[in-house]
Amino acid sequence: MKKCNTKWTRTIRRIDELYYLISGMSRIFLFHLALYFLLNYLFGFLFFIFSCTFFPLSK
């Protein structure tokens, strides 16, 4: 049983390490991406409100 499963456990461990590495990196990357988009959206929305309130379109 163990003789059969050594190769599988090795590959699973390798995949697990790879997955852990990728998930850690992607988590940080996705967090930064989400933060960037959120800040962009927030500042865009605030600027839109500001421009509509203080500089209304004269049409």
C-alpha positions, 0 to 999 in steps of 0.5 A: 500500500505504502509502496504504491502511494509514495509516488502519489503522495510526492506529486500531491505534496508538490501540487499542494506546495505549488497551490499554496505558493500560487494561492498566496501570491494570487491572494496578495495580487487580487487584494491589491487589484481589488483595492486599486479598483475600489479606490478608483471607483470611490474617487471617480464617484466622489469626483462625479458628485463634486463636479455635479454639485459645484460645476453643473452642466450649463445645458 
